[in-house]
Amino acid sequence: MNDQHAAEPTRVEEMTELGFYTLAGEAESPRDLIDEVRLAEELGLGHCFISERLNTKEAATISGAVGAASTRIRIATAATNHNLRHPVVTAAFATTMHRLTGGRFTLGLGRGVVPMQKAFGIPAITTAQLEEFAGLARRLFRGETIVGHDGAIGSYPALRLSPTFDEDVPLGLVAFGPQSLALGGRAFDQVVLHTFFTDETLKRSVATVKEAAEQAGRDPDQVKVWACLATVGEHLGEEQRLRKTVGRLATYLQGYGDLMVRTNDWDPAALRRFREDPVVQSFYVGGSMKVIDSPLTTLDKIEHIATLLPAEWTAPAATGTPEQCARTIREQLDIGADGVILHGASPAELAPILPAYRATRS
């Protein structure tokens, strides 16, 4: 057969309501994202999210690599912090990505992890700062020159990208508590929720975002809310499953356990027992904290920590067979989420689950 008459491979229908995090956890090499992103597009995943870790996952570099390795998938930082870079540098990063990807990029911001910020001497981020930065960034995207700014994010004699700009770069917010959720509704284009939210917490969070958008005179349907769902199918080994559920949740509890417990209405006494346990205490040495979900953490410690966590705390996750995982993903959308990030899993790890989910789509 003549090559020009050879059938082209069938393109899989894009599932714009599903996303994943590239380089989940502590990937060995940032180059891994190239194969991940290409496979994600082949599988039909609609969004690629980037979580910043200040080692080999610096957000601007990773964003550019994802943009270059992809052709259609949408890309978002979820999240970077506005105070890690000068406002003009962050805004230039966003507009560069916007044009590089043909409008597929969303600049996603967040508050960051307070213990790490304290250790690095980075000031804590406030709601007022996030809202102010969002307003300034939108003005810079439109080509404005801002003179003599003096506000929550600092004082700057002048801020400008280019007077020729008239860009519409979407902004996202990783939100947890009610103040952040409301801010997302009134000032951002998409909101990413946290992993291990109960169904009730998810429902309440979506309502908070949508109501805040409506009160601000915005169309609530135009503010997309992403559920973040730990997706750990039974096709993974037992150790992987433990690290992606127990290990990951335990690390969150290290960083902001009180907030997680309060948000989900969990038992504070269980959090105290977790914190006081000698194995958990062993991750704090000389005033510094080692994260529990590190690849260096031995399996026996993860297994011990599993005995400290109530079963209901790790229950908000997609587990089991591909069909059971797909059903849990579907339920997140039925509860009210506009999209679901399949968290903690690479596209290759999601490959058995996505056909089962696709069968549930109407």
C-alpha positions as CSV (number, residue, x, y, z in Angstrom):
1,M,0.0,0.0,0.0
2,N,1.3,3.5,-0.8
3,D,2.2,5.4,2.4
4,Q,0.1,8.3,1.5
5,H,-3.0,6.1,1.7
6,A,-2.1,4.5,5.0
7,A,-4.7,5.0,7.7
8,E,-3.8,7.5,10.4
9,P,-4.1,6.4,14.0
10,T,-7.5,7.2,15.6
11,R,-7.3,10.2,17.9
12,V,-8.8,9.5,21.3
13,E,-11.6,11.8,22.4
14,E,-10.2,14.4,24.9
15,M,-11.6,14.2,28.4
16,T,-11.4,17.8,29.3
17,E,-12.8,17.1,32.8
18,L,-9.8,15.0,33.8
19,G,-6.3,16.1,34.7
20,F,-3.1,14.7,36.3
21,Y,0.0,16.0,38.0
22,T,3.2,15.6,36.0
23,L,6.2,14.3,37.9
24,A,4.0,13.1,40.8
25,G,5.9,13.0,44.1
26,E,9.7,13.2,43.9
27,A,10.5,12.1,40.3
28,E,14.1,11.0,39.6
29,S,14.4,13.3,36.6
30,P,12.4,16.2,35.2
31,R,12.9,14.7,31.7
32,D,10.4,12.0,32.7
33,L,7.6,14.6,32.0
34,I,8.3,14.4,28.3
35,D,7.0,10.8,28.0
36,E,4.3,11.4,30.6
37,V,2.8,14.4,28.8
38,R,2.9,12.6,25.4
39,L,1.2,9.6,26.9
40,A,-1.4,11.8,28.6
41,E,-2.4,13.3,25.3
42,E,-2.6,9.8,23.7
43,L,-4.9,8.7,26.5
44,G,-7.1,11.7,26.2
45,L,-6.4,13.5,29.5
46,G,-7.4,17.1,29.2
47,H,-5.2,18.9,31.7
48,C,-1.6,18.7,33.1
49,F,-1.0,20.3,36.5
50,I,2.4,21.2,37.9
51,S,3.2,21.3,41.6
52,E,6.3,23.2,42.4
53,R,9.0,21.8,44.6
54,L,12.1,23.8,45.0
55,N,14.5,21.1,43.9
56,T,14.1,19.8,40.3
57,K,10.5,20.9,39.9
58,E,10.9,24.7,39.6
59,A,7.6,25.8,38.0
60,A,8.6,28.0,35.2
61,T,11.1,25.5,33.8
62,I,8.7,22.6,34.1
63,S,5.9,24.6,32.5
64,G,8.0,25.4,29.5
65,A,9.0,21.8,29.0
66,V,5.4,20.6,29.2
67,G,4.4,23.3,26.7
68,A,7.1,22.2,24.3
69,A,6.3,18.5,24.7
70,S,2.6,18.9,24.1
71,T,0.2,20.0,21.4
72,R,-3.3,20.2,22.9
73,I,-3.3,19.4,26.7
74,R,-4.0,22.4,28.9
75,I,-1.3,23.3,31.5
76,A,-1.6,24.9,34.9
77,T,0.7,25.5,37.8
78,A,-1.0,24.2,41.0
79,A,0.7,25.9,42.5
80,T,3.5,28.4,42.6
81,N,3.8,31.2,45.1
82,H,3.6,34.8,44.0
83,N,6.3,35.9,46.4
84,L,9.0,33.6,45.1
85,R,9.6,36.0,42.1
86,H,9.3,39.6,41.3
87,P,5.7,40.4,40.1
88,V,7.0,41.3,36.6
89,V,9.0,38.0,36.4
90,T,5.9,36.0,37.3
91,A,3.7,37.9,34.9
92,A,6.3,37.6,32.1
93,F,6.4,33.8,32.8
94,A,2.7,33.6,32.5
95,T,2.4,35.6,29.2
96,T,5.4,33.7,27.7
97,M,3.6,30.4,28.5
98,H,0.3,31.8,27.2
99,R,1.8,32.6,23.8
100,L,4.1,29.5,23.7
101,T,1.0,27.2,24.1
102,G,-1.5,29.1,22.1
103,G,-3.6,30.0,25.2
104,R,-3.4,26.6,26.9
105,F,-1.8,27.9,30.1
106,T,-3.2,28.9,33.5
107,L,-1.1,30.6,36.2
108,G,-2.1,28.9,39.4
109,L,-1.1,30.4,42.8
110,G,-1.3,29.1,46.3
111,R,-0.4,30.0,49.9
112,G,2.4,27.4,50.2
113,V,3.5,25.3,53.2
114,V,4.1,27.5,56.2
115,P,6.8,25.3,58.0
116,M,8.9,25.3,54.8
117,Q,8.4,29.0,54.3
118,K,9.5,29.7,57.8
119,A,12.6,27.6,57.4
120,F,13.5,29.4,54.2
121,G,12.7,32.9,55.5
122,I,9.8,33.4,53.1
123,P,6.9,35.5,54.5
124,A,3.6,33.8,55.0
125,I,1.1,34.6,52.2
126,T,-2.2,36.4,53.0
127,T,-5.5,36.4,51.3
128,A,-5.1,40.2,50.6
129,Q,-1.8,39.5,48.9
130,L,-3.3,36.9,46.6
131,E,-6.2,39.1,45.6
132,E,-4.0,42.1,45.0
133,F,-1.5,40.1,42.9
134,A,-4.4,38.7,40.8
135,G,-5.6,42.2,40.0
136,L,-2.1,43.5,39.2
137,A,-1.3,40.5,37.0
138,R,-4.5,41.0,34.9
139,R,-3.6,44.7,34.4
140,L,-0.1,43.8,33.3
141,F,-1.5,41.2,30.9
142,R,-3.6,43.9,29.3
143,G,-0.5,46.1,28.7
144,E,-0.9,48.6,31.5
145,T,2.0,50.4,33.2
146,I,1.5,50.5,36.9
147,V,3.3,53.4,38.6
148,G,4.0,53.8,42.4
149,H,2.2,50.7,43.6
150,D,2.3,50.4,47.4
151,G,0.1,47.6,48.8
152,A,-0.1,44.2,50.4
153,I,2.5,42.6,48.1
154,G,5.0,45.4,48.5
155,S,6.1,48.7,47.0
156,Y,7.2,49.1,43.4
157,P,8.1,52.3,41.5
158,A,6.9,50.8,38.2
159,L,5.5,47.6,36.8
160,R,5.1,46.8,33.1
161,L,5.4,44.0,30.6
162,S,4.6,45.6,27.2
163,P,2.1,48.4,26.2
164,T,1.3,46.2,23.2
165,F,-0.1,43.4,25.3
166,D,-3.8,42.6,25.5
167,E,-3.7,39.0,26.8
168,D,-6.3,37.0,28.6
169,V,-4.2,34.7,30.8
170,P,-6.4,32.6,33.1
171,L,-5.6,32.6,36.8
172,G,-6.0,29.7,39.2
173,L,-5.9,29.3,42.9
174,V,-5.2,26.3,45.1
175,A,-7.7,26.8,47.9
176,F,-8.4,25.1,51.2
177,G,-10.1,27.2,53.9
178,P,-13.3,29.2,53.4
179,Q,-11.5,32.5,52.8
180,S,-9.3,31.1,50.0
181,L,-12.3,29.4,48.5
182,A,-14.3,32.6,48.4
183,L,-11.3,34.5,47.0
184,G,-11.1,31.9,44.2
185,G,-14.8,32.5,43.4
186,R,-14.5,36.3,43.2
187,A,-11.1,36.8,41.6
188,F,-9.8,33.7,39.8
189,D,-10.8,31.5,36.9
190,Q,-10.3,28.1,38.4
191,V,-9.9,26.7,41.9
192,V,-8.1,23.5,42.8
193,L,-9.2,21.8,46.0
194,H,-7.1,19.5,48.2
195,T,-6.6,15.8,48.2
196,F,-8.5,13.6,50.8
197,F,-11.5,15.9,51.0
198,T,-14.6,14.1,52.2
199,D,-17.7,14.2,50.0
200,E,-19.3,16.7,52.3
201,T,-16.2,18.9,52.3
202,L,-16.1,18.8,48.5
203,K,-19.8,19.7,48.2
204,R,-19.4,22.6,50.7
205,S,-16.2,23.8,49.0
206,V,-17.8,23.9,45.5
207,A,-20.8,25.8,47.0
208,T,-18.5,28.4,48.6
209,V,-16.6,29.1,45.4
210,K,-19.8,29.4,43.3
211,E,-21.6,31.5,45.7
212,A,-18.7,33.9,46.0
213,A,-18.5,34.2,42.3
214,E,-22.2,35.0,42.0
215,Q,-21.9,37.6,44.8
216,A,-19.1,39.3,43.0
217,G,-21.2,39.6,39.9
218,R,-19.5,36.8,38.0
219,D,-21.0,33.8,36.2
220,P,-20.3,30.9,38.6
221,D,-20.2,28.5,35.7
222,Q,-17.2,30.3,34.4
223,V,-15.2,29.5,37.6
224,K,-14.1,25.9,37.3
225,V,-13.6,23.9,40.5
226,W,-11.3,20.9,40.4
227,A,-11.6,18.1,42.9
228,C,-8.2,16.5,43.7
229,L,-8.7,12.7,44.1
230,A,-6.0,10.3,45.1
231,T,-6.2,7.6,42.4
232,V,-4.5,4.4,43.5
233,G,-5.8,1.4,41.6
234,E,-5.3,-2.2,42.7
235,H,-3.1,-2.9,39.7
236,L,-0.3,-1.0,41.7
237,G,1.7,-3.0,44.2
238,E,0.8,-2.9,47.9
239,E,3.8,-0.8,48.8
240,Q,3.0,1.8,46.1
241,R,-0.6,2.0,47.3
242,L,0.5,2.6,50.9
243,R,3.0,5.3,49.9
244,K,0.4,7.1,47.7
245,T,-2.3,7.0,50.4
246,V,-0.9,6.7,54.0
247,G,2.5,8.3,53.1
248,R,1.0,11.2,51.2
249,L,-1.7,11.9,53.8
250,A,0.8,11.7,56.6
251,T,3.0,14.3,54.9
252,Y,0.0,16.7,54.6
253,L,-0.7,16.2,58.3
254,Q,2.9,17.1,59.0
255,G,2.5,20.4,57.2
256,Y,-1.0,21.5,58.0
257,G,-2.7,18.8,60.0
258,D,-4.9,21.1,62.1
259,L,-6.4,22.6,58.9
260,M,-7.1,19.2,57.3
261,V,-8.8,17.9,60.5
262,R,-10.8,21.1,60.9
263,T,-11.9,21.2,57.3
264,N,-13.0,17.6,57.2
265,D,-14.5,17.6,60.7
266,W,-12.1,14.8,61.8
267,D,-11.2,13.8,65.3
268,P,-8.5,16.1,66.7
269,A,-7.5,13.5,69.2
270,A,-6.4,11.2,66.4
271,L,-4.2,14.0,65.1
272,R,-2.6,14.4,68.5
273,R,-1.9,10.6,68.7
274,F,-0.3,10.8,65.2
275,R,1.9,13.7,66.2
276,E,3.0,12.2,69.5
277,D,4.0,8.8,68.0
278,P,7.7,8.1,68.3
279,V,8.0,7.1,64.6
280,V,6.4,10.3,63.4
281,Q,8.6,12.2,65.8
282,S,11.6,10.6,64.2
283,F,11.0,12.7,61.1
284,Y,11.9,15.9,63.1
285,V,15.6,16.3,63.6
286,G,17.4,19.3,64.8
287,G,14.5,21.7,64.2
288,S,14.0,20.5,60.6
289,M,11.3,18.3,59.2
290,K,11.7,15.3,56.8
291,V,8.6,14.5,54.8
292,I,7.1,11.1,55.4
293,D,6.3,10.4,51.8
294,S,10.0,10.6,50.8
295,P,11.2,7.6,48.8
296,L,13.8,7.2,51.6
297,T,11.2,6.4,54.2
298,T,11.3,2.7,54.8
299,L,8.2,0.5,54.3
300,D,8.0,-0.6,57.9
301,K,7.6,3.1,59.0
302,I,4.8,3.6,56.5
303,E,3.1,0.4,57.7
304,H,3.3,1.6,61.3
305,I,1.9,5.1,60.4
306,A,-1.0,3.3,58.7
307,T,-2.0,2.0,62.1
308,L,-2.2,5.6,63.4
309,L,-4.6,7.0,60.8
310,P,-8.4,6.3,61.1
311,A,-9.7,4.4,58.0
312,E,-12.1,7.3,57.2
313,W,-9.1,9.6,56.7
314,T,-7.7,7.7,53.7
315,A,-11.1,6.7,52.4
316,P,-11.6,9.7,50.1
317,A,-9.7,8.1,47.2
318,A,-10.3,6.1,44.0
319,T,-9.2,2.6,44.9
320,G,-9.9,-1.0,43.8
321,T,-10.6,-2.2,40.2
322,P,-10.5,0.1,37.2
323,E,-14.3,0.1,37.3
324,Q,-14.4,1.0,41.0
325,C,-11.9,3.8,40.5
326,A,-14.0,5.1,37.5
327,R,-17.2,5.1,39.7
328,T,-15.5,7.1,42.4
329,I,-14.2,9.7,39.8
330,R,-17.7,9.9,38.4
331,E,-19.1,10.5,41.9
332,Q,-16.8,13.6,42.4
333,L,-18.4,15.1,39.3
334,D,-21.9,14.2,40.4
335,I,-21.3,15.9,43.8
336,G,-20.5,19.1,42.0
337,A,-16.9,19.3,40.9
338,D,-16.3,20.6,37.3
339,G,-13.2,18.5,36.9
340,V,-11.2,15.8,38.7
341,I,-7.4,15.7,39.0
342,L,-6.3,12.1,39.3
343,H,-3.8,12.8,41.9
344,G,-0.6,10.9,42.7
345,A,-0.6,8.8,39.6
346,S,1.3,9.0,36.3
347,P,-0.5,8.6,33.0
348,A,1.0,5.1,32.7
349,E,-0.5,4.2,36.1
350,L,-3.9,5.7,35.0
351,A,-3.9,3.8,31.7
352,P,-6.0,0.8,33.0
353,I,-8.5,3.2,34.7
354,L,-9.3,5.6,31.9
355,P,-11.1,3.2,29.5
356,A,-13.4,2.2,32.4
357,Y,-14.0,5.9,33.1
358,R,-14.6,6.7,29.5
359,A,-17.4,4.1,29.4
360,T,-19.2,6.2,32.1
361,R,-19.2,9.4,30.1
362,S,-22.5,10.6,28.5
